[in-house]
Amino acid sequence: LFPYTTLFRSAALKAKSAEIAALGGQVTGYTSREHVVFEAKVLKENVAAATSLLGGLLTTVGDVAAAKGSIECAIAGAAEAPEQVIMEHLHDAAYLDSAMGKSVLGSAETVASLQADDVTAFMAQNVTAGRTTITAAGAVDPAAFSAAAEAALGSLPATTGAVENVMEPAGFTGSDIRMRLDSIPAAHIAFAFQTEGHGSKYAVPLMMMETLLGDFDPSSTGAIAMNNKTSKLAIDMGEQGAATAFKTFNLTYKDTGLFGAYLTCADNKAEDAMWYTLHNMVRLAHKTTDGEVEYAKVALKAKLVAELGTNSVVAGDLAGSLSNYGRAVSLAETFARVDAVTAADIRETASKFINDEDHALAGIGQIFELPDYNWIRRRSYWLRY
């Protein structure tokens, strides 16, 4: 369905371009693996008009031919971004032969084959009241916004059980995809282990594991040298010169998730980068200390607060909570769940999802020194006697 979602979003925005320009502010959209998002940033006096416009986007087929051109340009642009290419291939490796493994943008061939009737059929099945949330943050009158939302979205059809039942489970498969291209001046590697969905009891420990492993981006303002950071993984990477940049990611979906790392390293450092990353991930299952957990709690809380620094992000967070949990999850509730995590919880979570588990991997660039699947699989556990 991903090409349908992207085409639906792009066509709707193009169809309403004149209204968007007349409204002022910004009206944008994007497509992820689980959501099609439309967002409006406007002055307070234009909230009702913006809400009505958003409702119109959900019921508009739009100019499909023009939208195809935009998507084809986006596909071509994405092919030039190594990280975006890698993450798409990582999902392909992780979810072979299932919908979650498909590209969100689709391919030039699939987009070219779609017609307006395909988008109309997609909207009839998927753009329904039960699958739609609308939120607002900032200079908004709650009563007026509620009335405007009811007027804009009240006519959407209710979700039927038949539609919900077509959701295909995401089946994880341990595998890897490798594209050696020596013309790319580095090795780009992403690998991940399968986790669980939004409602998992391990969700917060996984967030804390991501914080403990950390990241490093040399291009960020005021970047601290890797060997001077708190993360043991960053210290190892910096002292050994194993990677030039890395970040840990924790992706969560409805019924599955991926916990892993994205690494950028020199052509002759791929094995070192993998060794130190795996060592520090498996270490969480055996040697996580109370002191590390207390640090992770403070760092994670600071990160969560910083992420909610704009009205746009607050509205998006509310929409995500409603979509994923059926209710708004407050920051206070999240903080309470963070405070309740212990070192034993981290060790249990790492043991369940990382220790001696299969992984998915994607690599592109100068990866001739990247170890094979069995080498990496062997280092997902320690021999301890």
C-alpha positions in Angstrom: 0.0 0.0 0.0 3.0 2.4 0.4 2.9 3.8 -3.2 -0.8 4.4 -2.7 -0.3 6.4 0.5 2.5 8.5 -1.0 0.5 9.2 -4.2 -2.6 10.1 -2.2 -0.7 12.5 0.0 1.1 14.2 -2.8 -1.9 14.5 -5.1 -4.1 16.0 -2.3 -1.5 18.7 -1.5 -1.2 19.6 -5.2 -5.0 19.8 -5.6 -5.3 22.2 -2.7 -2.2 24.3 -3.5 -4.2 27.4 -4.3 -6.1 27.2 -1.1 -2.9 26.5 0.8 -1.3 29.6 -0.6 -4.4 31.8 0.2 -4.5 30.5 3.8 -1.0 31.6 4.7 1.3 29.8 7.0 2.5 26.3 6.0 0.6 23.2 5.0 2.8 20.1 4.5 2.6 16.3 4.6 4.7 13.2 4.8 4.2 9.4 4.6 5.7 6.9 7.0 5.3 3.1 7.2 2.2 3.5 9.4 0.9 7.0 8.9 0.0 9.6 6.3 0.4 12.9 8.0 -0.9 16.4 7.0 0.2 19.4 9.1 -0.8 23.0 9.1 1.0 25.9 10.8 -1.2 29.0 10.8 -2.1 32.1 12.8 -4.8 31.6 15.5 -7.4 33.4 13.4 -6.9 30.8 10.6 -7.2 27.7 12.7 -10.8 26.9 11.6 -9.9 27.5 8.0 -6.8 25.3 8.3 -8.8 22.5 9.9 -11.4 22.6 7.1 -8.5 22.5 4.6 -7.0 19.4 6.3 -10.4 17.7 6.1 -10.5 18.5 2.4 -7.1 16.9 1.9 -8.5 13.6 3.3 -11.3 13.5 0.7 -9.5 14.8 -2.4 -8.0 12.6 -5.1 -6.2 15.5 -6.7 -4.0 15.7 -9.8 -2.5 12.2 -9.9 -0.4 12.9 -13.0 1.4 15.9 -11.4 1.8 14.0 -8.1 3.6 11.2 -10.0 6.2 13.6 -11.2 6.9 14.8 -7.7 7.2 11.3 -6.3 9.6 10.3 -9.1 11.8 13.3 -8.2 11.7 12.2 -4.6 12.6 8.6 -5.5 15.6 9.9 -7.5 16.7 12.2 -4.6 16.4 9.5 -2.0 18.7 7.3 -4.1 21.5 9.9 -3.5 21.1 9.8 0.3 23.0 6.7 1.7 21.3 6.7 5.0 17.8 6.7 3.5 18.8 4.0 1.0 20.3 1.9 3.8 17.2 2.1 6.1 14.9 1.1 3.3 17.1 -1.9 2.5 17.3 -2.7 6.2 13.5 -3.0 6.4 13.6 -5.1 3.2 16.1 -7.5 4.8 14.2 -7.6 8.1 10.7 -8.1 6.7 11.3 -10.2 3.6 8.1 -10.9 1.6 5.9 -8.8 3.8 4.5 -5.3 3.4 6.8 -3.8 6.1 9.7 -4.6 3.9 8.5 -2.4 1.0 9.8 1.1 0.2 7.6 3.9 1.5 8.2 5.9 -1.7 7.7 2.8 -4.0 9.6 2.4 -7.2 9.4 4.4 -10.5 7.6 1.4 -12.0 5.0 1.0 -9.3 4.2 4.7 -9.2 3.9 4.9 -13.0 1.4 2.1 -13.0 -1.0 3.7 -10.5 -4.1 5.6 -11.7 -6.6 8.0 -10.1 -9.1 5.0 -9.6 -6.4 3.2 -7.6 -6.1 6.2 -5.2 -9.9 6.5 -4.9 -10.2 2.8 -4.0 -7.4 3.2 -1.4 -9.1 6.2 0.2 -12.4 4.4 0.4 -10.8 1.5 2.3 -8.3 3.3 4.5 -9.2 7.0 5.0 -11.9 6.3 7.7 -12.9 7.8 11.0 -11.5 4.9 13.0 -8.1 5.5 11.5 -8.0 9.2 11.6 -6.8 11.5 14.4 -6.6 15.3 14.5 -4.8 17.3 17.2 -3.7 20.9 17.7 -1.3 22.7 20.0 -0.4 26.3 20.6 -2.7 29.3 20.0 -5.9 27.2 19.8 -9.3 27.7 21.3 -10.3 24.1 22.3 -14.0 24.5 21.8 -13.7 26.2 18.4 -11.2 23.7 17.2 -13.4 20.8 18.3 -16.3 22.3 16.4 -14.1 22.8 13.3 -12.7 19.3 13.5 -16.3 17.8 13.7 -17.3 19.8 10.7 -14.3 18.8 8.7 -14.0 15.1 9.5 -17.5 14.2 10.7 -18.5 12.8 7.3 -15.7 10.3 7.2 -17.0 6.7 7.0 -16.5 4.5 10.0 -13.8 1.8 9.9 -15.2 -1.7 9.3 -13.8 -4.9 10.8 -13.2 -6.2 7.3 -10.8 -3.4 6.5 -8.9 -3.9 9.8 -8.5 -7.6 9.1 -6.5 -7.0 5.9 -3.5 -5.8 8.0 -0.7 -8.2 7.2 1.5 -9.2 10.2 5.1 -8.2 9.9 7.3 -11.3 9.9 10.9 -10.8 10.8 13.6 -12.7 8.9 17.3 -12.7 9.7 19.1 -11.7 6.5 21.4 -9.1 5.0 21.6 -7.0 1.8 25.0 -5.8 0.6 25.9 -3.3 -2.2 29.6 -2.8 -2.6 30.1 0.5 -4.3 33.7 1.7 -4.1 32.7 5.0 -5.6 31.1 5.9 -2.3 33.9 7.2 0.0 33.0 5.3 3.1 31.2 2.2 4.4 27.5 2.7 5.5 26.1 -0.1 7.6 22.8 -0.5 9.4 21.8 -3.6 11.4 19.1 -4.3 13.8 17.4 -6.9 16.0 13.6 -7.4 16.1 11.7 -6.0 19.1 8.0 -5.6 19.9 5.2 -3.1 19.1 4.0 0.1 20.8 2.2 -1.6 23.7 5.2 -3.7 24.8 6.3 -3.7 28.4 9.9 -3.4 27.1 9.2 -0.1 25.3 10.8 2.1 27.9 13.8 -0.1 28.7 14.5 -0.1 24.9 14.5 3.7 24.9 16.9 3.7 27.8 19.2 1.2 26.0 19.2 3.6 23.0 20.3 6.4 25.4 23.0 4.3 27.0 24.6 3.3 23.6 24.3 6.9 22.4 25.4 8.5 19.1 28.0 10.7 17.5 27.7 13.1 14.6 30.9 15.1 13.8 28.9 17.6 11.8 26.6 18.6 14.7 27.3 22.0 16.4 29.6 21.7 19.4 30.1 18.0 18.9 32.0 16.4 21.8 34.8 14.0 20.7 33.7 10.4 20.8 36.3 9.3 23.4 35.1 12.1 25.7 31.4 11.1 25.7 29.7 9.1 28.4 28.6 6.2 26.2 31.0 3.2 26.4 30.3 2.5 22.8 31.3 6.1 21.9 34.5 5.8 24.0 35.4 2.5 22.3 34.7 3.9 18.8 36.7 7.1 19.5 39.7 5.4 21.1 40.0 2.7 18.4 39.1 5.0 15.5 36.5 2.4 14.5 33.8 4.7 13.1 33.6 8.3 12.0 29.9 8.5 13.0 27.2 6.3 14.5 23.8 6.4 16.0 21.6 3.9 17.8 17.9 3.7 16.7 14.8 2.2 18.3 12.0 2.0 15.7 8.6 0.9 17.0 5.6 -0.1 14.9 2.1 -1.6 15.7 3.2 -5.2 16.0 7.0 -5.1 15.7 10.1 -3.0 16.0 13.8 -2.7 15.2 16.6 -1.9 17.6 20.0 -1.4 16.1 22.7 1.0 14.9 23.7 2.9 11.8 27.5 3.1 11.3 29.7 5.2 9.0 33.3 4.1 8.9 36.4 4.0 6.7 36.8 1.2 4.3 39.2 -0.7 6.5 37.3 -0.2 9.7 34.1 -2.1 9.1 35.0 -5.1 11.1 36.2 -3.0 14.0 33.1 -0.9 14.0 30.9 -4.0 14.0 32.9 -5.7 16.8 32.7 -2.8 19.2 29.0 -2.2 18.5 28.1 -5.8 19.1 30.3 -6.0 22.2 28.6 -3.0 23.8 25.1 -4.2 22.8 25.6 -7.6 24.3 27.3 -6.0 27.3 23.9 -4.5 28.2 22.6 -8.0 28.9 25.3 -8.8 31.3 26.9 -5.7 32.9 24.5 -2.9 33.0 25.0 -1.1 36.4 22.6 0.9 38.6 24.8 4.0 38.0 24.4 3.7 34.2 20.7 3.4 34.5 20.4 6.5 36.7 22.4 8.4 34.1 20.2 7.1 31.3 17.0 8.2 33.2 18.2 11.8 33.4 19.5 11.8 29.8 16.3 10.3 28.4 14.1 12.7 30.3 16.1 15.6 29.0 15.8 14.3 25.5 12.1 13.8 25.7 11.6 17.4 27.0 13.9 18.8 24.3 11.9 16.9 21.6 8.7 18.6 22.6 10.1 22.1 22.1 7.7 23.2 19.4 3.9 23.3 19.0 4.3 21.2 15.8 6.1 18.4 17.7 3.6 18.5 20.6 0.6 18.1 18.2 2.4 15.3 16.4 3.1 13.6 19.7 -0.5 13.8 20.7 -1.6 12.4 17.3 0.9 9.5 17.7 -0.4 8.7 21.2 -4.0 8.7 20.1 -3.2 6.5 17.0 -1.0 4.0 18.9 -2.6 3.8 22.3 -6.1 5.3 21.9 -5.4 8.1 24.4 -3.0 10.9 25.2 0.1 9.8 27.1 1.3 12.6 29.3 5.0 13.4 29.9 4.4 12.8 33.6 3.2 9.3 32.9 6.3 8.6 30.6 8.6 10.0 33.3 7.0 7.7 35.9 7.6 4.7 33.6 11.2 5.8 33.1 11.8 6.1 36.9 10.5 2.6 37.4 13.1 1.0 35.2 15.9 -0.9 36.9 19.3 -2.3 35.8 17.7 -5.7 35.9 15.0 -4.6 33.5 17.7 -3.4 31.1 19.6 -6.7 31.3 16.4 -8.6 30.8 15.4 -6.6 27.7 18.8 -6.9 26.2 18.8 -10.6 26.8 15.4 -11.0 25.2 16.1 -9.0 22.0 19.9 -9.0 21.4 21.5 -11.9 23.2 21.9 -14.8 20.7 19.3 -13.5 18.4 19.2 -13.2 14.6 19.7 -9.8 13.0 19.0 -8.0 9.7 21.7 -5.9 8.0 22.1 -3.6 5.1 25.4 -2.2 3.8 26.4 0.1 1.0 29.7 1.6 -0.1 33.2 0.4 0.5 32.1 -2.7 2.6 34.7 -5.2 1.4 35.9 -5.7 5.1 32.3 -6.0 6.5 32.2 -9.5 8.1 29.7 -12.1 6.9 26.4 -12.9 8.5 27.7 -15.8 10.6 30.6 -13.8 12.0 28.2 -11.1 13.2 25.7 -13.7 14.4 28.4 -15.3 16.5 29.1 -12.1 18.3 25.5 -11.6 19.4 26.4 -13.5 22.5 29.2 -14.1 25.0 30.6 -17.4 26.1 30.7 -17.2 29.9 31.5 -20.0 32.3 
